[in-house]
Every structure is written in C-alpha cells, then in structure tokens.
C-alpha cells in the first residue's frame, strides 16, 4: 500500500514538473494553447499524465 502511494505521488510530482517545464520552454503568448497557456494548466495536465502513467505500471 505504501509503495503504491509513493509511486502515485512520484508520478504526480514528475508529471507536474514536466508540465511546468513544458510551459516554460514552449509557452504560449496567445493563450490559445490548451496545454501551455498558463503554468497551472501545464502543471495540471502534466500531473494528470504522470498519474495515468503511474497507474499503468
């Protein structure tokens, strides 16, 4: 149980960090990019992708 919680937390953290990094590197000046329009969106989408990845392992 503890290992699963750690794996999920690591997936969320890694995904959120990658989402934020993607926002910082690619960004979006027009606001029409759904994944990178704001830092919070980048973190949210990244964390969701990380969670899905962690659940699939």
N, C-alpha and C positions, 0 to 999 in steps of 0.2 A: 504494500500500500504506500509506504513512504517513498519507495523508488519511483512509483508511478507519479506521485505528486511532484517529486523533484524533476522528473522527465518533462512533465507538462509545464512546470514553471520555467525550466530552461528553454523549452520550445517557445513559450510566450516572450521571454526576455530576448532570446536570439532573434525571433521574428520581428519584434518591436524595434530592436536596434537596427536590423537590416532595413526595415521600412523607413525609419528616420534617416538612415544613411542614404537611402534611395532618394528621399525628398531633398536632402542637402545637395546631393550630386546632380540630380536631374532637374528637380524643382519644376515649377510651373508658374509662369508670370501672368498668364491669362485667367487662371482659376478654373479652366475647363477640363483639367486633367483630374479625373476622379481619384486616382491613387496618390497623387503627389501635390494636390492643391494646397494643403496645409500640413504642418508637421503632425498634428493629431491624426489626420487621416492616414498618413504614411505609417505611423506607429500602429494604428488600429488595424489596417489591412495587413501589415507585416505580422502583428501578433496573431491575427486570425489564421494566416497561412502557417505560421510556426505551430499553432495549436493543432491544426489539421495534420501537419507533418508529424508532430509528436504522438498524436493518437494513432496514426497509421503504423507506427513502428512497433 
